Amino acid sequence: MNRRAIITGTGHYVPPKVITNFDLEKIMNTTDEWIQQRSGIIERHYAENGVGSSDLAYEASLRAIEAAGIDKSEIDFIVAATLSPDHYFPGIGVMVQAKLGIEGIGALDVRNQCSGFIYALSVADQYIRTGTFKKILLCAAEVQSHSLDYSDEGRDIAVLFGDGGAAVILEPHDADDGRGVLSTHLFCDGRHVQDLWMENPSSRRSPTFSVDLFERGGFLPRMDGKNVFKNASERMPEAVMIALQHNGLTVADIDLLIPHQANDRISQMVARRLQIPIEKTARNIDRFGNTTAASIPIALDEAVRDGRLKRDDCVVLTAFGSGFTWASAVIRW
Ligand code: UT7
């Protein structure tokens, strides 16, 4: 018998405040036309001051737990993915655990940015396959709006990102019906650290944070957008092909491709390179922007709830982001 991890519940939560491109026009030097043409984004959600990633992860987790039809006390491990933790340390996994009131179980944080969900899925998958844990809560959440640079220097990034959270419950599936997480594939090229990063606060600096750093915006994210774009649109199709080949599948077997929602032009290019019909590609960046680790599970939850994803469907996930890291996964739903 081949034990696999199966996703038994999904959920997502975005903060209620919607920020349109026109709202951004009022606070920075940009236009709705530029943002839509270059990224496909129309609006995104922003968290209020005082709300952190752990709060979004918690709300999403409640929805996933309900969808899975389990009691939160049955969860025996938490994996949390974020690049925007509430605090420099500890991570958000322990905070989600405390909010849920399920003290004692382990909680692990994964810091793999836009690839965070798939990296976290690979971790949870191994624990389930080996029988270590039986009900894992995997949550991913980002609050990015509190640390964006709305000046001209940072506007390329600022218009892209949004806040949001999502979660899934993973359980063992022992039936020989081919369902579950078939495989995960992880990659990185650390030579590109500086192509998309938030350099500070940094443990290299003493003191870690200073007034001077604050004054020159040294704590804001920076990106070489063109290089990220080029690599994302090449690495994601490559990762999908590796995952398909690993499972003896072809592009024609895919029922739903969920690429990380980085830029709709990237998603379209990924679909074109794979020669998969665009209708089989999940695209919701117009409403959420890039929610980093949360983007794939938000799209997954939407596909589940609107009935697009059906039992036995072949779902392929792929992501690319800061690091550079990239990844893919195949799930028989
Ligand atoms: O999850 C991974 C995370 N990141 C990504 O996936 C992002 C990948 N990169 C991209 O999506 C694109 O590179 C961007 C959307 C960020 C930028 O699109 P682009 O077509 O590469 O534009 P660009 O950087 O070449 O900039 C073109 C112009 C520049 O002005 P000049 O030099 O031509 O006068 C920019 O200063 O657009 C300007 N610009 C803006 N204008 C209005 C840059 N950001 C903005 C803005 N509004 N927000």
Residues whose N, C-alpha, C, O or C-beta is under 5 A from the ligand:
A	BS01	UT7	N29 T30 T31 W34 R38 S39 C114 R155 D156 V159 G225 K226 V228 F229 A262 N263 F320 G321
